[in-house]
Amino acid sequence: MAERSTAAVDVADNSGEQLLTAEADQSTADGVAKNREQDTDSDEAQESTGTEGPATTSPPELHSGHKLARRYRLEECVTRLDGFSSWRAVDEKLRRAVGVHVLPADHSRARSVLAAARSSALLGDPRFVQVLDAVEENDLVYVVHEWLPDATELTTLLASGPLEVYDAYQMVSQVSSAMAAAHREGLAHLRLNPNAVLRTSTGQWRIRGLAVNAALRGASSDTPQRTDTESIGALLYAALTQRWPYENDAYGMSGLPKDIGLIPPDQVRAGVHRGLSELAMRALANDGATASRHESPCTTPEELVKAIGEMPRIRPPEPAFTAPPDYQRTTYQQGSYGRPAASPRVIQPTPVPPPPLQSRTGKALKWAVSALLIAALGLGSWQLADALMDQGGTADDTTNTQTTDGDEKNVPKPERGKPIAISELHDFDPFGQDGSEYPENLPKILDGDPASYWQTSYYESSDFGRLKPGVGVVVDLGKSQEVGKVDVTFIGSTSVELRAAPGDAQSRPTSFDSYDKVAEGSGTTVSLAPKDAVKTRYLLVWLTDLPVQADDGRWRGRIADIKVTS
């Protein structure tokens, strides 16, 4: 099944050299290429990079079918430029598609490319397209990276128009957070543009070419944090307006009109979110444009993350509800295979029968029946009163007997709604590799602080990356007790099940099948009340679907509080 791929790393240039591009595709070994990858920005448009003198080394003579390290089979050339080439390839050992940059070992940038690739690989942040290998052998230097078949680059998304407000907010939040983390490790991108930002099918935004693209192109900057921050501002500007915030056209978008300077996005296009418009201007660090709003420019990704956190959170749009079509009642004609409808008939009124017992005999019979009923009622009342009088002397004895026999029924039942103390909490990950999910953070659930929480590991999608059915926390009540309700507070809307171990369990069960589901729900504050009475010592709060956390853009589950009542 052919899928569109956008994972080839952006390394082409339009500064006068001829591009050789090819269509890249799919993650299967025999996939057919579909996506054309190019970088069309210029140094004037970016206004942030410098380049070394052109390398004189000619690119190595490679062809489709060539193997590197007897493992990576080159399939299709994506870019050939300035002494290096980029390829879609197949890792025959792991049977997956990868991307490969190849350049001669004596290339003037070979050392810096190797160093950048190895530094990027050590970061290991899933928000970036990962470097898988960086090798020098047989007079060649090559860098192997991920190939994402389900991702679409921002350039393609903007070809059909600006992004929706929530999508633009998610893009700038996740990209800013990722770049802030990279700069804390001393890594810069310097080539951050719409071709380098990808959105996966799960809605996650990923960045390709961290440090490597700049090394391949010889790009450098004296202020790398300022450079990457301005690039993020340009990405947000383009996402809001479908215009590139410089005079030159780039990435299939028109630039701004000449001689008018940088104007805010909400003046370029009607309906632009005011907060995001101001954020884009602050990231572009245009002092004249931001001074009127009394806001300081953002010059680092960290400042940009802080500015995003101070904005009111933009919530996803409500799913559109499509009203069902009006009910069409099926007539005989519609269900008769074209038979003509029967001609209308005139319905004759049905004669009403006369009321019964209208004759003299009938009236006499009614009076007789009435008299018998009155006599029967009188006789019954007399017999009932006589029986009550006869039993009056023994009423006290009967009362005493009933009190004595009902002692067990009068035992007070356990009070409902009373808080049950939690003895211990245990992390529960029976389907994970190490069977553990941050046990050191479990005390934060019971500390009474809504800002602290226990969290899961991060995953590539809300369904745990399809690696496992869920994770959870086992609640130990100290002894077997009747449970009426469990209230769980999450950070982010989460789907959860309440499961209970058998009431006679003497020790904490370690297998998932030992817990039976008794309730389920979803939300940020979920009240889980079993329909039937549950008496147990061990409860399992089992997370089945995770939210995206705004602070790091990852799919995580976070529990801030658990309360149990009888």
N, C-alpha and C positions, 0 to 999 in steps of 0.2 A: 504494500500500500504506500503510495508516494506521499511524502509529507514535505512541506516547505521548510527549508533550513535557512537560518540567518546567522549561523555561528562562525562563519569565516571572519577572521580578525581584520579590522579596517586598517589598511596600510597603503592605499593608493594615493596619488597626488595629481593635481591638475596644473602644476606650475610650469608646464612646458614640455614635460616628458610624455611620451605616448603610453597609454595604459593598455595592458593586455588583460582583459577580464573574462571570466568564464562564469557560467551559471552553476551555482552551488546548490547541492540539494540536501540530502537525506541521511539519516543515521544508519541505514542499512548498507551492507557492503556492496550491493549491486544497485543502489538507488540511482535515479536519473536526476541530474542537476536541474534546478529551476530558478534559483535566486541569484541575481546579479549584484555583486558587492562592489561598491566604489566609495571613495572618500572624495568629495567634491569641494571641500572647504579650501580656502587659500590662507596664506599667512596674513594678508590684509584683513580678511574677515575675522580671523581668530584674534589678531592683534596681541598675541601672547607668546609666540614661540620663535626661537631662532634655530637655524640649521647649520650643521657643519658643511664644509665644502663637499662637493659631490665626490663619491668614491669612484675610483678608476677601475676597480676590479669588476670583471664581467661576471654575470651570474653563472652558476654551474649548469652544465648541460644535463638537464633532467627531462624525463618524459613520463607519460602515464604508464603505470605498471612497474616503475622503478621502486625498489624496496630499500628502506633505511633500517639498519640494524636487523635485517632479515625479519622484520616485523611490520613496519609501517609501509603499506603499499600506496604509492601516490596514484590518485584517481584523476584529478582535474586541477589545472592551474587556475587560481583565482586572481592573482596579481603577479606581475613581473615588473620590477621597477628598481632602478638605482642599485643594481648588483645583488638584489635578493628576490626571492619568489615565495609566494604563499600558495598552499595546495589544500584541497580536500583530499583526505586519505582514509585508509581503513587500517585499524589495528587488528591484524589477523590473529593475534594471540587472544584478545578479549572479544573479538568479533563486534566491533563498534566503530562508528565513524569518528574521526578526529580531524583537527586542522593542524597544518605543519608550516612553519616558516623555515626556509633554507637559505643559507648564504655561505660563501667561501670562508674558510677559516682565516684567510689573510685579509678579509674585508676590514676596512678601517673601523667599522662599528661592531665587529664580531664579539670583542671582549665585553663591550657594554651591553650588548643584547643578551649574552649568557648571564651576566651579573643581574640584569633586570629580571630575566625570566626566573632565575633561582630565588631572588628576593620575593617576587610575586607568588611563587609556589609556596614559600614558607608562610605567607600570610594565611592561606587556607580559609579565607572568608567566602562562604557560599554565595554571597551577593555579587561576586566577581566570577567571570568565566575562568575556570581553573587551568593553570599551567600543569601539564601532566609529566613532562620530561624536557630536559635541556641538556643536549649532548654535543660534544665535539669528537668527531672521528672521521678518518679517511679524507682529511682536508676539507671537511664540511662542518658547519655548525647548524644545528636544527633545533627548533623549539616546537614541542607538541602541546596542543591545548584542546580543551573540550569543544565539541560540536553539538549545538543545541537544535534538534530538529523541530521542537515545538515553540521556538521563540520567534518573535517578529520585531524587527528593529524600528526605532522611533521614526526614522525617515519614511518607512512604508506606512506606518499608522497615520502620519501627518499628510500623506498624499491625498487622503479622502476628506481632510478638514481638521480643525482644531480638536483637541481632546476635550472630553467632558470635564467638568470642574473637579469631580472626585478623582478621576484618573490622573489629571494634572497634579493634584495634591498628593496622591500616592507616589507618583513618579518623583517629584522633587523631594518628598520626605525620604524615600528609600535611597535615592541616589546621594543626597546630602549626607545621610547617616553612614552610608558605605564609604564615601570619600573621607569623612571625618575619621572613621576607623583606620583607613589606609594611611592618612597623614600622621596619625598617632604612632604608626609603625615606621614612619620615615619614607613612605612611598607616595609618589605623585603620578597622575595620569598624563597631563599636558596635551592630550589629544582627545579630550572629552567632547564629543559631538553627537548628533542624532544617529550616526552610523554605529556608534560605540555603545548605545543604550538599547537594551532588548527587553521586551515584555514576554514572559512565558505564558503558557496556556492557563496556568493557575493564577495569573494576575501579578506575579512577582516580577520586579524589575531587576535586571542584572547588567553588569558593566563588563565589557571585554577590553582587552589590550592594556590593562593596568601596567604602567612602566614600560612594557615591551614595545607598544606602538611608538612611543616617543624615542626609544632606543633605536628602533629600526629606521626611523625617519631622521634621527640626529637632532630631535627637538630638545630644547632646554629652556630654563627660565630662572631668573634671579629671585622671583617671588612665586614659587610653585603653588602655595596655598591660594594666593590671590588669583593666579591663572585658572586653577580648577574651579574656584568659586564663581568667577565671571562666566566660565563655560556652563556651569549649572544654571546661572541666571539666563544665559542665552537659550538653553534647552527649555526652561519654563516659559520664556517669552514666546518661543516658537510654538510650544504646546498650546498656549492660550490664544495666539493670533494667527497661526500658520504663516508667519512672516519671520524672516531672519533679521535680528536686531542690528544689522549693519547695512551699509549702502549696497554692498555686493550681493547678488543672488547666490544662494548656496543650498545644497541638499534638496533641490527641486522646489525651493521656496523663493519668493521674491524678497528682495531687501527693502529697506525703508527708503522713502523718497529722499533724494539728495538735498542737501542744504537746509534740512529742517532739524537735524540732530536726533537724539534718542528721545522719543516720546513714549509715555507709559502705554502699556498694552490696552488699558481701558479707553484710551483715546484712539487706538488703531481699529478696534472692533467693538461693537456694541454688545453689551451683556457679559463682559468679562468680569470675573469675580474680583472685587476691589482689593481684598486682602492679598490674593495671589499676584495681582498686578503690582502692588507696592513691593511685595517680596521680590519679584523679578527685578525691579529697579534697584533695590538695595543690593541684590547680588551682583548686578552689573556695575555697582559702585560708581554711579553717575551722581556726583555731588550736587550738581545743579538741579537734577530731577528730584532728588530726595530731600533737598533742603526745604522745599515748599511744604513738605509733610512733617518736618521736624524729626526726621528719622535718620539715624546714622547708617552709612553703608555697611554691608557685611563683607569682610575681606578674607574670611577663612570659612571652610565648611563647618567648623564647630560653631561659629557665630550664626551661620545660616540654620543649623539644626536648632539652636536656641531660639532664633526668631520664629521658626515654624512652630515650636512648642508653645510660644506665647500667643499664637493665633487661635481663634475659636476653631475647634475641630470640625472639619467638613465631613459630614456623614454620607454614606453611600445612598444613592437614590432609592426610593421605595420601588419594589418591583411593580411594573405596570399590570393593572388588572383589566383583563378583557371581559367585558360583559357577555354572558352567553346569549346566543340568538333567541329571539322571541319563540316561544313554544308554538309549534305548528301542529294543530290537531289533525290527525289522519282521518280523512273521511272515507266512506265506502268507495267513492269513485277513485281515490288515490290508491286504494289497496285492492282494486278489482281487475287489474290488468286491462284497463281500458273498456270495461263493460259499461254500457250506458246506465245512468242513475235511474232508479225507479221513479215513476211519476208520483207526485205528491197525492196523498189520500186525505179525504175529509174524515176526521175522527169524530164518530158519533158519541155524544155524551152518554155515559153509563147511568142508567136509572138508579137512584138511591133507594135501597129497600126500606120499607117502613120500619120504625123502631119496634122491637119485639114487645110482647105482652101488653098490647093496647086494648084487649077485650076485657069484659068484666071478670072472666075467669082468671085472666092474667093478673089483674089488680088484686084479686083476693089471694092468689098464690103468693104475691110479693109481701102482703101483710102477714101471712102465716109464717113465711121464712124469717121475717124481721122479728116476730114474736119469739120464735125458737132461739134465735141468736141472743136476744136479751135475756131469756131464761138461762141459757148456758153460761153467759157471763156472770150472772148473779150467783149461780151455783158454784162456779169456780172461785169467785172472790170469797164466798163463805168458807169453803174448804181450805183456802190458803190462810185465812185468818185463824182458823181453828188449829192448823198445824203449827203456826208461829207461837201460839199461846202454850201448846203442849211442850214445845222445846225451850221455853223461856228459862226453866229451872236449870237447864244444863248448859246455858250459853257461856257462863264463866269458865266451866271446865273445858269447853271446846276452845275458848280463847287461849287458855293456858296451854292446851295441847299443841295448838298451832304455833305458839311462841317457842315452845320447846323444840318442836320438829324443825323450825326454820332457822335455828341458830347459824347453820352453815351459810344460808342465803343472806343473812344480815352482816356477814363479814365485809368490811369496807373494801371497795375495789381500789386499785392503785390510782392516784390522782393523775388526770390527763393534763398534758401541757407543762409538766414539771421538767426543768432542765436536767439533763443527765450529764454527769461529769465524764470527760474523755480521759482515759488512763494513759494511752500511748497512741502514737501515729507511726505507721510504717509505709515507706514507698513500695509500690507494687508494679513490677514490670516483667511479667512472666514470659513475654514474647520478645524481649530485647536480648541483645548479645550478652551483656553483663548482668542483666536482671536488676539494675539499679537506676533510679531517677532522682538525683540530688537529695539524698536523705538528710544532708546537713541543714537544709532549708526548711525541714518540716516544722521545727518549733515556731517559725514565723506565722503559721496558720493559727496558733493559739495565743499569740502575744497581744491580741486586742488592737493591733495597729492596722488600719485598713490599707495603709500604704506599703506594708511589707507582705510578702507572699512566697509560697513555694511554687516553683515552675518546673515544667518538663524540659527536655532537650528540644532543639528547634528541628523542624521538618520542612520538606519541600512543598507540602500541601496540607490542607486542613485534615485530611484523612491519614495523617502520620506518614505521608509520602508513600502510602500503600505498602508500608513495611510491617505494620502490625495493626491489630484491631483497636488498640487503645492502651492507656496506662492509667494508674490510679493511686489512691491512698487508702490503706486499711486503717479503720478506726477501731481501737480496742477500748471497750467500755468497762473493763475490769472484771465484770461478771455478766452472766446472762440476764438481760433485762428486756421488758416490753418497750418497743420503739414505736412512737407515734409519728415522728416527723424528723427529717434532717434538712437543715437550711445551709446551703453552700453559696458563698460569695466568690465570684470569679472576676478576674481582670480581663474584660472582653467577653462577648457572648459565646458561650461554650455549651456543647451538648454533653449530657451526663446521664449515667445510670446509677441507681442505688441497688447494690446487691448485698445479700445477707448470707452468712455462714449458718450451718445447722445450729439450733439452740443448744444441743448437747456437745458441741465441739469443745474439747478440753484444751486444745492448743490452736494457734493461729494457722489456718490452712494456707498452703503455699501454691496450690494449683487454682487456675481460673475457674475450672468446672465445679469447684467446691462452693462457689458463691452463686446463689439464685437471684435473678433480677426481680425486684419487688416494686420499683418505681423508676420513672425516667422524666427528663425535662431538658430545657435549654434556656439560656439567657445569662445575664450577669449575676442576678440573685435568684437562685432556684430553690423552691421548696419541694422536697421529695417526701411524699406521704404515702406509705403502702396502703393498698386497698384492704388487705386482710391483716389481721393481727400478726405482728412479727416479734418473736422473742429470741434474742441472740446476744452474743458477746462481741462478735466481730462483724463490722459493716465495711463494705467496699464502695468508695466513691470512685466510679470508673468513667474516665473521660473518653468520649467516642468521636468528637469532632472539635478541632481547635480553631481559635481566631487568629488573625494577623495582629501582632502587637505593634502599635504605632511607633514605639521608641526604637525598635530595631528592624521593623519590616519583616519579621520572621513569623512562621506559624508556631505558636507555643501555647501551652495551657498554663494558667496561673490561678492558684487558689489562695484567696486572702483570708478566708474564715470558714469554719465548720461549726455548727451548733446542732446538738441532738436533744430532742425533748421526748417525753413519754407520751 
